[in-house]
Structures are given as structure tokens and as C-alpha cells.
Amino acid sequence: MNKKILLPVMALALSLASCDMDKEPYNAIPDGEALQTPTDFLNMSTSLYTGFRGAVYGGAFCNAPDMQSDDFNSTFGTGVSDLYGWTFNTSLREGDSMYGSCQGMIANANFIIDGYNRCDMSNTNLFTEEGIQQVRNVKGEAFFTRAYFLFYLAQYFCADYEDASADEPNSGASYRTDYYPSSDASTYPGRNTLRQTYKQINDDLDSAALYISREGSRSSYYVTQDAITAMEARVALAMDDYSTAIQKAEALINSQTYTLANSASRMEGLWWGNIDTESIFKIYAQETDQLPTQTGSIYLPYMSGSSPSYIPTQTVVNLFDDADYRKDVYFMGLSMTTATGISGNIQAFCKFPEHGYIYNQTQWDYARFCIEPKVSRISEMYLIAAEAYAKQGTNWQQGATLLNDLKRTRIAGYADETFASADALMDEIMEERHREFLGEGMRLLDLKRWHLGVTRGTPQQENLCSMPGLPTTTALSKPADDYHFTWPIPQNEIDTNPKIKQNPGYSN
């Protein structure tokens, strides 16, 4: 592969922000030298999966929103982050990382799509029928990638989608749909409306489905038709499009391709091993340079004598019944001593374990606290469909059936629950999402979608936690209308592109 083509792969793998458009090597790829062979496209495909690997369970995507929400306490001596304390303004470091990662991956996708459209495939010796299909799959992966990262730009840097306000100016994201590197700020795009942003997301998913030839398969390491459908269900729920959410989620449930982990050993296999019947799309890691972020390193001691940076609240530990298979998989007893000498026995969070599958297979130190990142899995589809039925209000009993189907696989001896109303069902669905996706970066976005505030959970042991007790830890609660639920556009982005309007509430 031409060395110049490697430059965007390196630069855009979770490091490039759109405000860096004037820097090499973003614009260092001559048009005449880009993406000329199926191998070129396959190499660029690798860059997309590299980006997913770092993003799905990376710090800004996974740890950061959980630190801001209600499930974890910072340990004493660790320091209080701006997210944990809700004190951040336009200089939010995690916001910079998230924004730059999303824009970089969108640019990477644009490069592939534009490269496909310009590529001469008339050489049948080079572009065989198989080679053309490979290239088409890469283009489909690029559309999926652009949709995925544009969705998370909207989720974090825009208000929750409401149809009544979706056409407000500057309510959506700033993005390009072409590969147009330039140092001329006048060519940089402003913010679209939220409706335009979500239309682009759905259009890209539709395009991905036209080019991807892979049918769904259990634990796929590649974008498949089922992975696209799962993303469509997630987006539909975010848009309050309940009919579409039900249709897409139930299509995956009814396919019976993916089965829920229904025992303690299968739950262990899902998170600690490699017995995975649930994943619709996950990311492979075989070598050290392919490893995802060590997501679990903030929750478990990195070495003997150290202590975790964050521990689950007692409130979240109490969410799990003793018969719940997840309890023993998500938590482990730990004796810890803070840097200030305070000791205690707590339940640490070990969903991303120190000696998980990747580490045991490789023994690489870099693989500690790593798992194969799971982009989508079937449990989410059950909860998406259940929530959509409850919110729709019609046939909400079907939502109860789906919820019970899920809980029956998670809890030993579970007896189906009955619900007096759609609202009562919704209350339990919210609790179940809380349990199921603990530590996966979903909690803050769920609270934002439900228009609920954050109530900081009670510490397991107050004197182990930073800012223990009132008026600090438990008072770190925020109403649903707090402007920090929407992250600020990075200030350096606005300085570079004056067309971008900052989100309400933030000042320099």
C-alpha cells in the first residue's frame, strides 16, 4: 500500500479533531494516489475497526459519562474530576477527546466513500467480482462508521432529540459528508439542525445496508446487516420513533441468531471469557497494537497495594439481587487502602476484569482490564423494544413479556412480574437498563433521554470516597434541566471555526 495512504489511518485513529484540518498529514494525500486497489480499501477498513476498538470502550466514550452520572464514587486521594463534580466548562478534556475522535472517524469514513466514488475499477484482473464485493463492503463499513460517530456527536454535544425543537438553528452537529481537507476556515461547516443531523445518520445506515453483503452472525467481528439493524434500533429509540425501534429490535430477537446468557457460567463467559452468544457486533484484538483501552483499570487496583480510582456506590450494588447472575460477574470483594491511609472492604467493579480472556490468551500486560469491545448485543434489543412498547402505550404488555424474557435469563428462579400500567413497566425497564449496562457508558445518555436528573448514590464507605457525605457526594445531584447534560463544543473548535455556535450555558 502507498505510504501516503497510511497517513490518514494513523492520524484519524482517534486522534484527529476537525479543528486540525489545517495540519499535515490530514491534507497530505494526493487525489491521484489514493485508494487504487482492493488492498488499499481493505487496509483503510482496518483503520475503521481500529477506531471502533479505541472508541467503544475508550475513556471518553465509556468511563467519562459514567463518572458524571450516579453509579460510582471517586476514592479519597484520587482527586475530583470536572465530570464527577459537574464543574466543567468549555475546556472539558474528555469532551475534546470525544469530539476529536468522532470527527476523525467521520473524516476517515469520508475518505473511503470519496475514494470509492473516484476509483477506476475497470481493470477486471485487479477488480474481480470478489474484489469489487470486498470494496463494496468497505464502503458500507464507512457509511456505518459515519453514522455511528455522527450519532454520538449528537448524543453528547446536542440536546436530546425532541420533534418539536428538532428544526431549531444550530441544534445539531457540525460535520462534512465529503473528504475536503482545507486550511481555509471559510469552508468549514456550521452546525446543522438536529433533524438534519439525524436524517444524515439514518441515510448513512440505509446506505450501509445497500453495500454490506454480510448477513448477521453471532459475535461478528465485522459490520453485518444485523449490526446495521441494531444501530437503527438504537437511533430510532433516541428519536422517540417507537414503531421503528420495535420493528428493528424484534427482527433481531425473532431471528434467534443471538441468545441471551442464561447462567452464571455464560455470564462469566460473556464478560470474562469468550463464550459469547449475545454479541451482534464486537471488535477483535489479536496483537498488542490492536488492544482496546484498559477500561477496567480505574475500577481495579493496577498493582499490589494500589486502590481503584472509582468504586460502585452502595446504591448501585443494592440494585442486584443475590440470585442475579450479574452480581458476581460485575462485583468482587476487595480490601483497599487509600493514598491517605484509610482502609475498608468494598465491592469493586470487575466487569472489565484484570485476568480476562484477552489477557489469559496473550499474557500481555497491555491486555489487563481489557475485553473485546461489544458494539451491540441482543440484550439491548430486548430493552429497546420493551421501552418502545411502554412509551408507545399501546400493546405495552408485549414490552412486559420482553422484559420478563430478559430477566428470566439473568436471575436464578425468576418469576415473571406483572405490571399495573405502562408507567409501572417503564419504571422497571429503567432499572433493568441500569443493571444491564452498568459501566458501559450508557447511563448518562439514558438519564438524558428520559429527562431525569442525576441523584448521586450513597457511598459504600464514606471516608473512602472523595467529597464524602453531605453537602458533597450525595449532594452531587443535578436536575434534568442542568445544561451539563449536553457537553460543550470544545473551545478550540469554535476558535478555529467561528461558524459553530456554543451550547447554551457555557462560557469561556
N, C-alpha and C positions, 0 to 999 in steps of 0.2 A: 504493500500500500504506500502511496505517496506520503512522505513525511509531513508535508504541509497539511494533509488531511487529519493527521494525528493531533494537530494543534487545537482544534475546537473540542476534540474528545477530551483532552486534558483540561482545557480551560473551562469547559462547560460542565464538567463533572462536579457539580455542587459548589462551585466557587465563583461563578460569573454572575454579577449583577448587571441589570440593564444599564445602570449608570456607568458601566465600564465600557460602553460601546466604542469609545474613542481610543481604546488601548489595544495594542497588539497583545495576543495574536487574533483577537476577535475578527478583525478585518484583513487577516493575512492569507486568505485563501483565494487565489486567482480563480475566476469562474471557469477558465479552461482546464483546470487541473483537478476539479472536484468530482467525486463520485462517478467514475467512468466504467466500473466493472461490478459484477455481483459481489466480489470480495470486498470492494470499497464499502458497499452498503452493509454487508454483514459486520464489518469492523465498526461502522457507525452504530449499528444495532447494539453492539457490546457496550458502547458508551451510554446508551439509554438505560440498559439494565444496571450498569454501574451507578448511574444517577439514582435509580429507584432504590438500590441497595442502601445507599447512604441516607436517602431521604425518609423512607417509610418508617424506619426505627432510629433515625438520627435524632440528635439532641433537640434541635429546633422544632422538628415535626412531632416528636413523641414525648420527650421529657418536659420540654418547656411548657406546653399547655397544661400538663398535669401538675406542675409546680404552681401554676397560677390558680388552679381550681381547689377542690376541697378534700383531697384524698391523702395528702402527705404533709408531714411536718418536717421542717428543716431541723437538723440536730444542732445542739448547742456548740458553738465554736466554728460551725461551718460558714456562718455569715448569712445574712438575709438578702437574697437576690431581689432585684426590682420586680420580677414577676411574682415571687412569693409574697412580697409586701405590697403589690399593686401600686408601686410608686414610680413606674416608668413613664417616660415622656418620649420624645421623638428619637432619642438615642438608644432605643432598645436593641441590645446586641443580638438577641435571638431573632428579633424582627428583621434586622439586617440580613442575618443568615438565611432565614426563611424566604425573604423577598428575593434575594440574590439567587438562591437555589432554584426557586420557581422560574424566574426569568431566564436563568441559564439553561434550564431544561427545555423551556419553550423555544429559546433560540436554537438549541440543538435539534429539536424536532423540526423547526422551520428550515434549517439547513438541509435536512434529509428530504423533506417534502419538495423544496425548491430543486434540490439536486435530482430527484426523481423526474420532475417535470422537464428538466433540461437534458436529461441523459439520452444519448443516442443508443437505442437498443436494437439497431438494425443488423448488427453482427450476430448472425444466428449460431456461429460457432462459440461465441462468448456468452450470448444471451440465449441459452437453450430454454425450452419450455420450463424445465425445473428451475433454471436460473432466474427467469422472469418471475416465477411464483415466489422465490426467495426474496427478490427485490420488492415485490408487492407486499409481502408480509412485513418487511422493514418499513415501508411507507405506512402501513396500517399501524405498526407499533409507534411510529412518530405521531400519527393522529391521536392515538390513545394517550401517549405521553403528554402531548399538548393539552388535551382535555383534562387529564389528571392534575397537572400542576396549575393550570388556569383555575380549576375548581378550588384548589387550596389557596391561591391568591385571593379568590373571592371569599372563601370561608374565613380567613384570618384578617384580611385588610379591607373588608367591606361589611356593611351591616347585614343582619340576617335577611334572607330573601322574603319580601312581602310583595304580593302582586300589586297592591295599591301604591306602593312607593318605588317600584322597580324601574320606572321611567325617569326618576329624578336625575338631573345632570350630575356627572361626576360621582355617581353612586357605585359604579362598577370598577373594574380593574383597567389598568393601562397595559396594553400588550400589542404585539405585532403578530400577523399571520403570514409574514413573508420574511425571508432572510435578507435584511437590509442593514448591514453594518455601516455606520457613519459616525463621524465626529461632529456633524452639524446638528446642534440641538434643535434647530427649527424643524427637523424631520422626525423628532421623537413624538410618539403619540401621547395625547392626554388620556384622561380616564373616560371610559365608556359608561353607559348606564348599566345598571345591574341586569336588566332584562337582556340587553345586547350581550353582556358577558356570558350569561347562562345559555343564551341561544348559541353562542360560539362553542361552548362546552358540548352541548347536545349535538350540534352539527359535526363536530370533530369525532364524537363517538359513533355517529352514523357513518362517517367516512371510514373510520377504523373498521367497522363491520363489513364494509364493501371490499376491503383489501385483505383482511386476515382470513386465511384459509383453514387455520387450525380449529377443529372442534374442541369443545371443553373436555378436559381430562383432570382427574384427581391429582392435586399437588403439582400442577403445571408450573414449570419454570419460565414459561413464555406467555405472552399475551394471546389469549384464545377468544373465541366467540363468547364463551361463558364469562371470562374476565370482563369483557365489554358490557355484557348484560348486568353483571354485578355492579359495575360502576354506574350504569344507567339507573339502577335501582337506588343507589346512594344519592345521586344527583336529584332524582325525582323526589325523594323524601325531603331533601333540603329545600326544594322549591314548593313544598306542600302539594305536589301533584300526586295525590294518593292513589288514584286509579293506575297510573303508570308504575308507581312503586310496587303495588301489589302484583301487577302483571309480570314485571321483570323478576321480582324476588321469587314469586311462586313458580315461575318457569324453571328456575334453578332448583328449587326444592323438589318439584314434581319430577324432574329428570332422574332423580335418585342416583346421580353420578357421585354425589358427595353425601357422606353420612356423618352424623354427629358423634363425637366421642362419648361413649355411654358407660364408662367405667373409670375407676381411679387410674388403672394402668394406661388406658387410652388417653386420658388427660395428661398424664406424665409424658406419654409418647408424643403428644401434640406439642408440648412446650419444652420438655427436657430432652426428648429423643427424636426419633424420626418415624414414628408411627402416626401418620397424618392422613386421615381420611376426610378432613374438613376443608382444607385449603383449596380455593378455586384458582388462585394465582399467588405464588410466593417466589422469592429470589434465591437463587443458588449461590453458594460460596464454596469454592474448592481450594483456593490458594490465598495466601495472606493478603495479597493486594486486592482480593475480591471480598474481603470480610466487611460486614456491616459495622456500624458504630457499636461500641461496647455499651449498649443501652443500660444494662443492669449494673454497671459499675458504681452508680450513685446510690444504689439501694443495698449493696452488699459490701462488706469490707474487702478492700483490694489486697490487703496483706495482713498477716497476723498482728494484732494489736491496734489495727485501724478500726474505724467505725463508719457506718454508712452516712452519706450526706443527707438522705431523706428516709424517713420511716413512715409506714402507714399510720393513719390516725386510728384510734380505738374505734371510732365511729365506723370506719370502713371495714375493719376486721369483724365487727359485730354484724355486718351485713350477711355474713356467710354462716349458714347452719353447719353444725358438726358433720351432718350427713352429706354435705355438699362436697363432691369430689374436688372441686376447685380450691377448697380451703387449704388442703395440704400441699397442693401444687403451687399456689400463689404465695404462701407464707411459710416461714420456718423460724423456730425459736433461735434467739441469738442473745448472748451476753455481750454487752458493749460498754465501752468506757469512752466518754467524750474527750476531746483535747484538753478540757479543763478539769478532767479527773472525776467526773460524775459517772457512776455506773448504774446499770439497770439491765433487766431481762425483758426483751421485747420480741414481737413478731416482725421479722424483716420481710421485705417483699422479694420473692425469688422467682417470679415468672420468667425472668431472663437469667438463668442460673449460671453460677461460676463454672460448673463442670457439665455443661450441656452437650448436645450431640456434636456440634462442630468442634468443640474443644476435645472431646473424647476421641473423635476421629483423627484429629491432627496433632493434638498436644501443643499447638501453637499458643503462646501466651496472648497473642493478639485476639485469639478466639474466646478468651474468657468473657463471660457475661454477654455472649452473642447467641443469637438464634438465626435461623433462616427467616428473613422478614416476610411476614404474611400480608400481602396487599389486600386480599379479600378471602373470606371463608364463609361457609354456609350458615354458621350460627348468626352472622349479621343479617342474612337474608330472612331468617325466621323472625328476627326482631324488627326488621324494616317492614315486612308485611304485617306483622302484628300491630305495630304502631300506626300504619296507614289505615288498617281496618278500624282501629279505635278512634282515630282522628276523623275518619270519614263519617263515622256514626251509624252507617248502615251495615248490616251484617257483621257487627262488631264481635259477635260470638265466634266467628271464624278466627278472629285475632286471638281470642282466648284459647282456641284449640291449638293454634301455632305456638303460643307461649307455653302451654302445658306440654306440648311435644318436646320443646327445647328443655324445659326444666326437668322433665322425666329422665332425660339423659344425663343431667348434671347432678342430681340428688338421689341418693340411695333411698328406696322405699317411698318415693314421692307419690302423693295422692293428688289427683287433678284438683285445681282450685276452681271455684265458681265466682262470678263477679256480678254484682247487682246492677252495674251500669258500664257504659263505655268509659266514663271518667275513672271509675274504680279500676278497670282494666288498665287504663293508661298509667295510673299510679304504679301498678306492679311492673309494667313494661319499663318504666323509667328506672325502677330499682334493679330490674334484671339487666338492662344495659349497663348500669353502674357496676354490677358484679362481673358481667361477662368481659367487658373491655377495660377493666382496671389496668392502669399503667400503659395503655396503648395510645394515649394522646387524644382520645375521643371525648373525654368528659367535658372539657370546656366548651367544645362545639355543640355537644348535646344540650348543655345548660343554655347556651346562646340560642339554639333553635327552639327550645321550649320556653324561652323568655323567663327563665328562672334565675335568681341571683345565686351567689356562692355563699354558703354557710360553712366556714372552716370547721373541720371536725375536731373533736376533743382529742388531745394528745394521749398516747398510751402512758407516758410518764412525763409530767410537765417539765421537770427540771432537766430532762434530756434534750428538750426542744428549744430552739431559738425563739425568743419572744414568747415564753410560756405564760399561759393564763391571761385573764382579762387585765387590761384592755388591749391585749396584743393578739396572741394566736387565735383564740376563739372569737375575737373581735375583728379579725381579718376577714370579715364578711362583707359582701358587696351586693347592692340591689341590682335587679335585672337591667336597669337603665344606665348603669355605670358605663362611661364611654370606653373604659379599658377593655371591655369585651371585644371591641374591634381594635386591632393593633394599629399603631401609627405607620404611615408610609415612611420609610427611612428618610431622614432629613437630607442625606447626601444625594438621594434620588431626586428629591424636589429641587435641591440646589442645581443639579445637572439639567433637570427638565422642568422649567418653571410652569409648563402646562398642567402639571399634576397638582391637584388640589388636595391638601391635607385633610384627614378625617376630623370630624368635629371633636372638640375638647382638648386637642393637643396644641401646645405652643412650643416655641424654640427654647 
